Amino acid sequence: MNHTALKDFILNWEAQTFRYGRSDCAIFVIDALEKIFGHKLSTKLKKWSNKKEADRALKAHGGGVEEAAAMVAQLEGLEALSKPLVRAGDVCVVDVGGRVALGIMENAADAVCLSPKGLVRVPKQLVLRGWRVSHA
């Protein structure tokens, strides 16, 4: 895990505003996988540009955010992790004020995700589960 790349990636997203399909929690994680780990998704995701379309895309991939993330992670060969095992750079699902969102572990204690309020940090206690990009 390249911590400098992770830090730079997060800094580049600090000023992003939430827009479905362009800068939302899923796009944030997809961009992180590609830019930090060089992992371009092979799974074909339905495109979305508003909440209704995003909900349809989630349903096509298993249901809600957590279910869709688990399905895509499995298809992509990411290693599933229980909450205690997530660490910096891991993809995670977090509870952000009662809403589930995708994020990236920033360090051992915090995840970061893009929410309608912008980029937010969430304590590890609110991580529900995670996945790690495995390198051969």
C-alpha positions as CSV (number, residue, x, y, z in Angstrom):
1,M,0.0,0.0,0.0
2,N,1.5,3.3,-1.1
3,H,0.4,5.7,1.7
4,T,1.6,8.8,-0.3
5,A,-0.6,7.8,-3.2
6,L,-3.5,7.3,-0.8
7,K,-2.9,10.7,0.8
8,D,-2.6,12.5,-2.5
9,F,-5.7,10.8,-3.9
10,I,-7.8,11.9,-0.9
11,L,-6.4,15.5,-1.1
12,N,-7.4,15.6,-4.8
13,W,-11.0,14.6,-3.8
14,E,-11.3,17.2,-0.9
15,A,-13.0,19.8,-3.1
16,Q,-15.4,17.5,-4.9
17,T,-19.1,18.0,-4.5
18,F,-21.5,15.1,-4.6
19,R,-23.0,14.3,-8.0
20,Y,-24.6,11.0,-8.8
21,G,-22.6,9.1,-11.4
22,R,-19.8,11.7,-11.5
23,S,-18.6,12.2,-7.9
24,D,-20.5,9.9,-5.5
25,C,-19.2,7.3,-3.1
26,A,-19.1,4.5,-5.8
27,I,-17.2,6.7,-8.2
28,F,-14.8,7.7,-5.4
29,V,-14.0,4.1,-4.7
30,I,-13.7,3.1,-8.4
31,D,-11.3,6.0,-8.9
32,A,-9.3,5.0,-5.9
33,L,-9.0,1.4,-7.1
34,E,-7.7,2.6,-10.4
35,K,-5.4,5.4,-9.4
36,I,-3.9,3.9,-6.2
37,F,-3.8,0.2,-7.1
38,G,-4.0,0.2,-10.9
39,H,-7.1,-2.0,-10.7
40,K,-9.6,-1.0,-13.5
41,L,-13.0,-2.7,-12.9
42,S,-13.7,-5.4,-15.4
43,T,-17.3,-5.7,-14.1
44,K,-19.7,-3.7,-16.3
45,L,-21.7,-1.3,-14.1
46,K,-24.9,0.4,-15.2
47,K,-24.4,4.1,-15.5
48,W,-26.4,6.5,-13.4
49,S,-26.8,10.3,-13.2
50,N,-29.4,10.7,-10.5
51,K,-30.7,8.9,-7.4
52,K,-33.4,6.9,-9.2
53,E,-30.8,5.6,-11.7
54,A,-28.3,4.9,-8.9
55,D,-30.9,2.9,-7.1
56,R,-31.6,0.9,-10.3
57,A,-27.9,0.2,-10.7
58,L,-27.6,-1.0,-7.1
59,K,-30.6,-3.3,-7.6
60,A,-29.0,-4.7,-10.7
61,H,-25.9,-5.6,-8.5
62,G,-27.6,-7.2,-5.5
63,G,-29.7,-4.6,-3.8
64,G,-28.3,-1.8,-1.6
65,V,-24.9,-0.3,-1.4
66,E,-23.4,-3.0,0.8
67,E,-24.9,-5.9,-1.3
68,A,-23.8,-4.3,-4.6
69,A,-20.3,-3.7,-3.2
70,A,-20.0,-7.3,-2.0
71,M,-21.1,-8.6,-5.4
72,V,-18.7,-6.3,-7.4
73,A,-15.9,-7.0,-5.0
74,Q,-16.3,-10.8,-5.4
75,L,-16.5,-10.5,-9.2
76,E,-13.3,-8.3,-9.1
77,G,-11.4,-10.8,-7.0
78,L,-11.1,-8.5,-4.0
79,E,-10.3,-10.2,-0.7
80,A,-13.3,-9.9,1.8
81,L,-12.4,-8.7,5.2
82,S,-14.1,-8.5,8.6
83,K,-14.2,-5.1,10.2
84,P,-11.3,-5.8,12.6
85,L,-9.0,-6.6,9.6
86,V,-9.5,-3.4,7.5
87,R,-6.5,-1.2,7.2
88,A,-5.3,1.9,5.2
89,G,-6.2,1.6,1.5
90,D,-8.9,-1.0,1.9
91,V,-12.3,-0.5,0.4
92,C,-15.0,-0.4,3.0
93,V,-18.7,0.1,3.6
94,V,-19.5,2.6,6.3
95,D,-22.5,3.9,8.2
96,V,-22.7,7.6,7.6
97,G,-25.5,8.9,9.8
98,G,-27.7,5.9,9.1
99,R,-26.9,5.8,5.4
100,V,-24.6,3.2,4.0
101,A,-21.7,4.5,1.8
102,L,-18.6,3.2,0.1
103,G,-15.3,4.5,1.3
104,I,-11.6,3.9,1.6
105,M,-9.7,3.4,4.9
106,E,-7.5,6.4,5.2
107,N,-5.5,5.0,8.2
108,A,-6.0,2.5,10.9
109,A,-8.7,4.6,12.6
110,D,-10.7,6.3,9.9
111,A,-12.4,5.7,6.6
112,V,-13.1,8.5,4.1
113,C,-16.1,8.6,1.7
114,L,-17.9,11.1,-0.5
115,S,-21.3,12.0,0.9
116,P,-23.9,14.6,-0.1
117,K,-22.1,16.8,2.4
118,G,-18.7,16.3,0.6
119,L,-15.7,14.3,1.7
120,V,-16.2,13.0,5.2
121,R,-14.2,11.0,7.6
122,V,-15.8,8.2,9.5
123,P,-14.3,6.3,12.5
124,K,-13.5,2.7,12.0
125,Q,-16.2,1.8,14.6
126,L,-18.8,2.7,11.8
127,V,-17.1,0.4,9.2
128,L,-19.4,-2.5,8.4
129,R,-17.0,-4.6,6.3
130,G,-14.2,-4.3,3.8
131,W,-12.2,-5.6,0.9
132,R,-8.6,-5.5,-0.1
133,V,-7.0,-5.4,-3.5
134,S,-4.7,-8.5,-3.6
135,H,-1.5,-8.4,-5.6
136,A,0.0,-11.5,-6.9
